[in-house]
């Protein structure tokens, strides 16, 4: 469930490379296109992490004894709680 389309990711990478290229304090150690492709890969990997957190939060809600309708206030509260818990776990692993 990616929030950014592939086209948007490529557009963002081009904007970033162009901004960096225009900055006198930045020197490219690789070709601009290689840098752009590295940016694309980094964005895609980050999106996968957030998609995984989303999936885990949804699974926790679905595993409740009581069925909770998506979009309800209770669902939203639980989603935020579980999402933040999973995000916190990920943050602790990165430290």
C-alpha positions as CSV (number, residue, x, y, z in Angstrom):
1,X,0.0,0.0,0.0
2,X,2.5,2.6,-1.2
3,X,1.5,6.2,-0.6
4,X,3.6,7.5,-3.4
5,X,3.4,6.3,-7.0
6,X,6.6,5.3,-8.8
7,X,6.3,8.4,-10.9
8,X,6.1,10.6,-7.9
9,X,9.1,9.0,-6.4
10,X,11.1,9.5,-9.6
11,X,9.9,13.1,-9.8
12,X,11.1,13.7,-6.2
13,X,14.4,12.2,-6.9
14,X,14.9,14.4,-9.9
15,X,14.0,17.5,-7.8
16,X,16.5,16.5,-5.1
17,X,19.3,15.9,-7.5
18,X,18.6,19.2,-9.3
19,X,18.6,21.1,-6.0
20,X,21.8,19.4,-4.9
21,X,23.5,19.9,-8.3
22,X,22.8,23.7,-8.1
23,X,24.2,23.9,-4.6
24,X,27.9,25.1,-4.7
25,X,28.6,23.3,-1.4
26,X,27.8,19.8,-2.9
27,X,30.2,17.8,-5.0
28,X,28.9,14.7,-6.7
29,X,31.2,11.7,-6.3
30,X,29.1,9.8,-8.8
31,X,27.1,10.6,-11.9
32,X,23.9,12.6,-11.1
33,X,21.7,9.7,-12.5
34,X,23.5,7.3,-10.1
35,X,22.7,9.6,-7.2
36,X,19.1,9.9,-8.4
37,X,18.7,6.1,-8.6
38,X,20.2,5.8,-5.1
39,X,17.6,8.3,-3.8
40,X,14.8,6.4,-5.5
41,X,16.0,3.2,-3.9
42,X,16.2,4.9,-0.4
43,X,12.6,6.3,-0.8
44,X,11.2,2.9,-1.9
45,X,12.9,1.1,1.0
46,X,11.6,3.7,3.5
47,X,8.1,3.3,2.0
48,X,8.3,-0.5,2.5
49,X,9.1,0.0,6.2
50,X,6.1,2.2,6.7
51,X,3.9,-0.2,4.7
52,X,5.0,-3.0,7.0
53,X,4.2,-1.0,10.1
54,X,0.8,-0.2,8.6
55,X,0.2,-4.0,7.9
56,X,1.2,-4.9,11.5
57,X,-1.1,-2.3,13.0
58,X,-4.0,-3.5,10.9
59,X,-3.3,-7.1,11.9
60,X,-3.4,-6.2,15.6
61,X,-6.7,-4.6,15.1
62,X,-8.1,-7.5,13.2
63,X,-7.0,-9.9,15.9
64,X,-9.1,-8.3,18.5
65,X,-11.9,-10.5,19.9
66,X,-14.4,-7.8,19.2
67,X,-14.7,-6.9,15.5
68,X,-13.8,-3.2,15.1
69,X,-15.1,-1.5,12.0
70,X,-12.4,0.4,10.0
71,X,-12.9,4.1,10.0
72,X,-14.7,4.1,13.4
73,X,-13.3,6.2,16.2
74,X,-12.2,3.1,18.1
75,X,-10.4,1.8,15.0
76,X,-8.6,5.0,14.5
77,X,-7.5,5.2,18.1
78,X,-6.2,1.6,18.0
79,X,-4.5,2.1,14.7
80,X,-2.6,5.1,15.9
81,X,-1.6,3.3,19.1
82,X,-0.4,0.1,17.3
83,X,1.2,2.1,14.5
84,X,3.2,4.2,17.0
85,X,4.1,1.1,18.9
86,X,5.5,-0.5,15.8
87,X,7.3,2.7,14.8
88,X,8.8,2.9,18.2
89,X,10.1,-0.7,17.9
90,X,11.7,0.2,14.6
91,X,13.3,3.3,16.0
92,X,14.8,1.3,18.9
93,X,16.2,-1.3,16.5
94,X,17.9,1.5,14.5
95,X,19.7,2.9,17.5
